[in-house]
Amino acid sequence: MNFPQFGRVRRADFHLAEGVAHLNHGSFGATPRVVLEAAQACRLQMEADGTVFFRDALPGLVRGAAQRVAGFLSGRTEDWVFVENATQGLNAITASLRLKPGEELLCLSQTYGAITNTLRYHAERAGAEVISVPVPVPFTDPEPLLTAIAAAIGLRTRLALFDHITSAGAAVLPVREMAALCRACGVAVAIDGAHAPGQLLLDVPALGVDWYVGNLHKWAFAAKGTAVLWCAPARQAALHPVAISHYLGQGFTAEFDYSGTRDDSAWLAAPAALDYLAALDPQAVRAHNNALAREAGEVLCDAWGSEIAAAPAYGAAMASVRLPGTKGADRALAREVARRLTERHGITVNVMALDDSLWVRVSAQIYNEIDEYRPLAEIAPRVLREIGV
């Protein structure tokens, strides 16, 4: 499909640096100018009279923004709160569990590194154990993963924490089916949806999970530091923010909405971000991004005689392609390749170690066009030769 309102014409909406191929939207997002202006307006309101703002205005503003989120991702407003990022939300969830020695926390081989550390930290403090279930690479069929999850669930499994879209492989996982397996065994489920809001059409309560955390600053155009956490009503009494503060014991939303003096302007500008997305037509945005990511992945795959980490049926607005000749590569080499691509060739892209090789993950956003990806096909192997790989 061709959507003439997308491509280079949209770059003016952002503060993107000129002369750079911005192919890494998935890592940090890009905030439209209009959203930054909305955040600045909130900031100025706060600075005009801090006493009135924090005492009288802020509670209603935060709840109003949460109401917009509920309309975007479904569910009741009172089940949604803001956090700074998915990692912070998942830390709060894991900390809410009173783990016992011998209990197990289930995750995936492609669980994001920060979240793996979170699980390991809490498990080690309690004498519990983290169990990792392998995600097939490439991901072409959900059945092997579902079978492996079913086999890994045991009597000691306390929590299953699954990615909705894997960071390294860019695979959209069948979280509804994964959650159903756990629910049938009485295992609580948390979903790391860091990449999902804006990239997928979501009805979070319908997934059948206990907690869901997603970033709005990646694919929903919000300002940095804007993520949301959905909690099933039955789990809310036990869930507390990472920073315990004034409103302990006064309710789920009260505790998360205010933990002390901080700049909440990014959260308060979330409605402006959702307005921007709505004006573009979210379905059209997803169609453009998904088609472009698929085409970009195929360009790299064909040029390198390689493979894509997720079949088209399990892909969305990102694609990870194996970089040939990198068997045994580690994270340090991945960082060096990414650094050289940026500093020497003006290409920002994510390079990650996965399945004993390096993979290049490209993102597709409304400001991208296919000709931005073609130079990467020739330049990435050249960078490897420069390094001596």
C-alpha positions as CSV (number, residue, x, y, z in Angstrom):
1,M,0.0,0.0,0.0
2,N,1.1,3.6,-0.6
3,F,0.2,6.3,1.9
4,P,1.4,9.6,0.5
5,Q,1.0,11.3,3.8
6,F,3.9,9.3,5.2
7,G,7.6,9.3,4.4
8,R,10.0,12.2,4.2
9,V,7.1,14.7,4.3
10,R,6.5,13.7,8.0
11,R,10.1,14.5,9.1
12,A,9.1,18.1,9.6
13,D,6.8,16.9,12.5
14,F,9.9,15.9,14.5
15,H,13.2,17.3,15.6
16,L,15.2,14.6,13.8
17,A,18.7,15.5,12.8
18,E,19.3,16.0,9.1
19,G,21.8,13.8,7.2
20,V,21.0,10.7,9.3
21,A,19.0,7.6,8.4
22,H,16.9,7.2,11.5
23,L,16.2,3.4,11.4
24,N,16.0,2.8,15.2
25,H,12.7,4.2,16.3
26,G,12.0,1.1,18.4
27,S,14.8,1.8,20.9
28,F,13.8,5.3,22.0
29,G,11.0,6.6,19.8
30,A,10.8,10.1,18.4
31,T,8.4,12.7,19.9
32,P,6.5,15.1,17.5
33,R,7.0,18.8,18.0
34,V,3.3,19.3,18.9
35,V,3.6,16.8,21.8
36,L,6.8,18.5,23.1
37,E,4.9,21.8,22.9
38,A,2.1,20.3,25.0
39,A,4.5,19.0,27.5
40,Q,6.2,22.5,27.7
41,A,2.8,24.1,28.3
42,C,2.2,21.7,31.3
43,R,5.7,22.5,32.5
44,L,5.0,26.3,32.4
45,Q,1.7,25.8,34.2
46,M,3.6,23.9,36.9
47,E,6.2,26.7,37.2
48,A,3.7,29.5,37.2
49,D,2.4,28.5,40.7
50,G,3.8,25.2,42.0
51,T,1.5,25.2,45.0
52,V,-1.7,25.4,43.1
53,F,-0.5,23.0,40.4
54,F,0.6,20.2,42.7
55,R,-2.1,20.7,45.3
56,D,-5.1,21.3,43.1
57,A,-4.5,20.7,39.4
58,L,-2.2,17.7,39.1
59,P,-4.5,14.9,40.5
60,G,-7.2,15.7,38.0
61,L,-4.8,16.1,35.1
62,V,-3.1,12.8,35.7
63,R,-6.5,11.0,35.9
64,G,-7.6,12.7,32.8
65,A,-4.6,11.5,30.9
66,A,-5.1,8.0,32.3
67,Q,-8.7,8.2,30.9
68,R,-7.3,8.8,27.4
69,V,-5.0,5.9,27.8
70,A,-7.9,3.6,28.8
71,G,-9.7,4.7,25.7
72,F,-6.7,3.9,23.6
73,L,-5.7,0.5,25.2
74,S,-9.2,-0.5,26.6
75,G,-10.3,-1.1,30.1
76,R,-11.4,1.0,33.1
77,T,-9.5,4.2,33.8
78,E,-9.0,3.2,37.4
79,D,-7.0,0.2,36.3
80,W,-4.4,2.3,34.5
81,V,-1.5,4.2,36.0
82,F,1.6,5.9,34.6
83,V,5.2,4.9,35.1
84,E,8.4,6.2,33.6
85,N,9.1,3.2,31.5
86,A,8.3,-0.5,31.1
87,T,11.3,-1.5,33.3
88,Q,10.1,0.6,36.2
89,G,6.6,-0.9,35.9
90,L,7.9,-4.5,35.8
91,N,10.2,-3.8,38.8
92,A,7.1,-2.7,40.8
93,I,5.2,-5.9,39.7
94,T,8.1,-8.2,40.6
95,A,8.7,-6.5,43.9
96,S,5.0,-6.9,44.8
97,L,5.5,-10.7,45.0
98,R,6.5,-12.1,48.4
99,L,8.7,-14.8,46.9
100,K,9.7,-17.9,48.9
101,P,12.8,-20.1,48.6
102,G,12.5,-22.6,45.8
103,E,9.8,-20.7,43.9
104,E,10.3,-20.1,40.2
105,L,10.0,-17.1,37.9
106,L,9.4,-18.0,34.3
107,C,10.6,-15.8,31.4
108,L,11.9,-16.2,27.8
109,S,15.3,-16.5,26.3
110,Q,14.7,-13.2,24.5
111,T,13.4,-11.3,27.6
112,Y,14.9,-7.8,27.6
113,G,18.2,-7.6,29.6
114,A,17.0,-5.1,32.1
115,I,14.0,-7.3,33.0
116,T,16.2,-10.4,33.2
117,N,18.2,-8.5,35.8
118,T,15.1,-7.5,37.6
119,L,13.9,-11.1,37.9
120,R,17.4,-12.3,38.9
121,Y,17.7,-9.7,41.6
122,H,14.4,-10.5,43.3
123,A,14.9,-14.2,42.9
124,E,18.3,-14.2,44.5
125,R,17.1,-12.1,47.4
126,A,14.4,-14.7,48.2
127,G,16.3,-17.9,47.2
128,A,14.0,-18.3,44.2
129,E,15.0,-19.3,40.7
130,V,14.6,-17.8,37.2
131,I,13.6,-20.3,34.5
132,S,14.2,-19.3,30.9
133,V,12.1,-20.8,28.1
134,P,13.8,-20.7,24.6
135,V,12.1,-18.7,21.8
136,P,12.8,-20.4,18.5
137,V,14.9,-18.4,16.1
138,P,13.6,-17.7,13.5
139,F,10.1,-17.6,15.0
140,T,7.8,-19.1,12.4
141,D,5.3,-21.2,14.5
142,P,4.0,-20.6,18.0
143,E,3.5,-24.3,18.8
144,P,7.1,-25.1,19.9
145,L,7.1,-22.1,22.2
146,L,3.7,-22.9,23.7
147,T,4.8,-26.5,24.2
148,A,8.0,-25.4,25.9
149,I,6.0,-23.0,28.2
150,A,3.6,-25.8,29.2
151,A,6.5,-28.1,30.0
152,A,8.3,-25.4,32.1
153,I,5.3,-24.6,34.3
154,G,5.6,-26.5,37.6
155,L,4.1,-26.5,41.1
156,R,6.7,-23.9,42.2
157,T,6.1,-21.5,39.3
158,R,5.0,-18.2,40.9
159,L,5.1,-15.7,38.0
160,A,5.4,-15.9,34.2
161,L,6.8,-12.7,32.6
162,F,6.5,-12.7,28.8
163,D,7.4,-10.2,26.1
164,H,4.6,-9.1,23.8
165,I,7.1,-8.1,21.1
166,T,10.6,-9.4,21.6
167,S,13.3,-6.7,21.5
168,A,16.1,-8.7,19.8
169,G,14.0,-10.8,17.4
170,A,11.1,-8.3,16.9
171,A,8.7,-11.3,17.1
172,V,5.1,-10.6,18.0
173,L,4.3,-13.5,20.5
174,P,0.9,-15.1,21.1
175,V,0.5,-13.7,24.6
176,R,-3.1,-14.5,24.9
177,E,-2.4,-18.2,24.3
178,M,0.7,-18.1,26.5
179,A,-1.3,-16.5,29.4
180,A,-4.1,-19.1,29.1
181,L,-1.6,-21.9,29.7
182,C,-0.4,-20.2,32.8
183,R,-3.8,-19.3,34.0
184,A,-5.0,-22.9,33.8
185,C,-2.2,-23.8,36.2
186,G,-2.8,-20.9,38.6
187,V,0.3,-19.0,37.6
188,A,0.2,-15.1,37.5
189,V,1.2,-13.5,34.3
190,A,2.9,-10.1,33.6
191,I,3.4,-8.9,30.0
192,D,6.3,-6.7,29.0
193,G,4.6,-4.7,26.2
194,A,7.4,-2.2,25.9
195,H,7.0,-2.1,22.1
196,A,3.3,-2.8,21.7
197,P,1.2,0.3,22.2
198,G,1.0,2.1,18.9
199,Q,2.6,-0.8,17.1
200,L,-0.3,-3.2,17.7
201,L,-4.0,-2.8,18.0
202,L,-4.5,-3.6,21.7
203,D,-7.3,-4.6,24.0
204,V,-5.3,-5.2,27.1
205,P,-8.0,-6.5,29.5
206,A,-9.0,-9.1,26.9
207,L,-5.5,-10.7,27.0
208,G,-6.3,-12.5,30.2
209,V,-3.2,-11.4,32.1
210,D,-2.7,-10.0,35.6
211,W,-0.4,-7.1,34.7
212,Y,0.5,-5.3,31.5
213,V,3.2,-2.7,31.0
214,G,3.8,-0.7,27.8
215,N,5.7,2.3,26.7
216,L,3.9,5.2,25.0
217,H,7.1,7.0,24.1
218,K,8.2,4.3,21.6
219,W,5.3,3.8,19.1
220,A,2.6,6.0,20.4
221,F,4.5,9.3,20.0
222,A,4.5,10.3,23.7
223,A,7.4,12.3,25.3
224,K,10.2,10.3,26.9
225,G,9.4,8.8,30.2
226,T,5.8,7.9,29.5
227,A,4.8,4.4,30.1
228,V,1.6,2.8,31.4
229,L,0.7,-0.1,33.7
230,W,-2.6,-2.0,33.7
231,C,-3.4,-4.1,36.8
232,A,-6.2,-6.5,37.2
233,P,-8.5,-5.3,40.1
234,A,-7.7,-8.4,42.2
235,R,-4.0,-7.6,42.1
236,Q,-4.1,-3.9,42.9
237,A,-4.0,-4.0,46.7
238,A,-0.6,-5.8,46.6
239,L,1.0,-3.6,43.9
240,H,2.9,-0.5,44.9
241,P,5.2,1.9,43.0
242,V,8.9,1.6,43.2
243,A,9.0,4.7,45.4
244,I,6.8,4.3,48.4
245,S,5.5,7.7,49.4
246,H,2.6,9.8,50.8
247,Y,-0.3,7.7,49.6
248,L,0.7,4.2,50.8
249,G,-2.5,2.3,51.5
250,Q,-4.8,4.8,49.9
251,G,-5.4,3.0,46.7
252,F,-3.7,1.8,43.5
253,T,-4.1,5.0,41.5
254,A,-3.3,7.3,44.4
255,E,0.0,5.6,45.2
256,F,1.1,5.7,41.5
257,D,-0.2,9.1,40.5
258,Y,1.8,11.0,43.1
259,S,5.1,10.0,44.8
260,G,6.5,13.4,45.5
261,T,7.6,16.5,43.6
262,R,8.6,15.6,40.0
263,D,8.0,16.8,36.5
264,D,4.9,14.9,35.2
265,S,4.6,17.0,32.0
266,A,5.5,14.0,29.7
267,W,2.5,12.1,31.2
268,L,0.2,15.0,31.0
269,A,1.1,15.4,27.3
270,A,0.1,11.8,26.5
271,P,-3.4,13.0,25.3
272,A,-1.6,15.2,22.7
273,A,0.4,12.2,21.5
274,L,-2.7,10.1,21.1
275,D,-4.4,13.1,19.3
276,Y,-1.4,13.2,16.9
277,L,-1.7,9.4,16.2
278,A,-5.5,9.6,15.8
279,A,-5.2,12.4,13.3
280,L,-2.9,10.2,11.1
281,D,-5.3,7.2,11.4
282,P,-3.7,4.5,13.6
283,Q,-4.7,1.7,11.2
284,A,-3.0,3.5,8.3
285,V,0.1,4.1,10.5
286,R,0.3,0.4,11.4
287,A,-0.2,-0.7,7.7
288,H,2.5,1.7,6.5
289,N,5.0,0.8,9.2
290,N,4.4,-3.0,9.0
291,A,4.7,-3.0,5.2
292,L,7.8,-0.9,5.2
293,A,9.5,-3.0,7.9
294,R,8.7,-6.2,6.0
295,E,10.2,-4.7,2.8
296,A,13.3,-3.4,4.6
297,G,13.9,-6.8,6.2
298,E,13.6,-8.5,2.8
299,V,16.1,-6.0,1.2
300,L,18.7,-6.9,3.9
301,C,17.9,-10.6,3.9
302,D,18.3,-10.8,0.1
303,A,21.5,-8.7,0.1
304,W,23.1,-10.8,2.8
305,G,21.7,-14.2,1.8
306,S,20.4,-14.3,5.4
307,E,17.2,-14.8,7.4
308,I,14.7,-12.7,9.3
309,A,14.1,-13.5,13.0
310,A,10.3,-13.5,12.8
311,A,8.1,-14.7,9.9
312,P,5.8,-12.1,8.4
313,A,2.8,-13.4,10.3
314,Y,4.7,-12.6,13.6
315,G,6.2,-9.3,12.6
316,A,5.1,-5.7,12.9
317,A,6.9,-2.5,12.5
318,M,10.4,-3.9,13.1
319,A,12.5,-6.6,11.5
320,S,15.7,-8.3,12.8
321,V,18.0,-9.8,10.1
322,R,21.0,-12.0,10.9
323,L,24.3,-10.4,9.9
324,P,26.4,-13.2,8.2
325,G,29.8,-14.1,9.4
326,T,29.2,-13.1,13.0
327,K,29.0,-16.5,14.7
328,G,30.1,-16.3,18.3
329,A,29.7,-12.5,18.4
330,D,28.9,-10.8,21.7
331,R,27.3,-7.6,22.9
332,A,30.5,-5.7,22.8
333,L,30.9,-6.3,19.1
334,A,27.2,-5.4,18.5
335,R,27.8,-2.1,20.2
336,E,30.9,-1.4,18.1
337,V,29.1,-2.2,14.8
338,A,26.2,0.1,15.8
339,R,28.6,2.9,16.8
340,R,30.5,2.8,13.5
341,L,27.3,2.7,11.5
342,T,26.2,5.9,13.2
343,E,29.5,7.8,13.5
344,R,31.0,6.9,10.1
345,H,28.0,6.4,7.9
346,G,25.1,8.3,9.4
347,I,22.9,5.3,10.0
348,T,21.2,4.8,13.4
349,V,20.1,1.2,13.8
350,N,20.0,-1.4,16.6
351,V,22.6,-4.3,16.4
352,M,22.1,-7.1,18.9
353,A,23.6,-10.4,19.8
354,L,21.0,-13.2,19.5
355,D,21.3,-16.9,18.8
356,D,25.1,-16.8,18.8
357,S,25.2,-14.2,16.0
358,L,24.7,-10.5,15.4
359,W,21.3,-9.3,14.2
360,V,20.5,-5.9,12.7
361,R,17.0,-4.7,13.9
362,V,15.5,-2.0,11.7
363,S,12.4,-0.1,12.6
364,A,9.9,1.6,10.3
365,Q,8.0,4.7,11.3
366,I,5.9,7.2,9.4
367,Y,9.0,9.4,8.6
368,N,10.9,6.5,6.9
369,E,11.1,5.4,3.2
370,I,12.5,2.3,1.7
371,D,15.5,4.0,0.1
372,E,16.9,4.8,3.6
373,Y,17.5,1.1,4.2
374,R,19.3,0.1,1.0
375,P,22.7,1.6,1.9
376,L,22.7,-0.4,5.1
377,A,22.7,-3.6,3.1
378,E,26.1,-2.7,1.6
379,I,27.6,-0.8,4.5
380,A,27.0,-3.2,7.4
381,P,29.2,-6.0,5.9
382,R,31.9,-3.3,5.1
383,V,31.9,-2.3,8.8
384,L,32.5,-5.9,9.8
385,R,35.5,-6.0,7.5
386,E,36.8,-2.8,8.9
387,I,36.7,-4.3,12.4
388,G,38.3,-7.5,11.2
389,V,35.4,-9.9,11.6
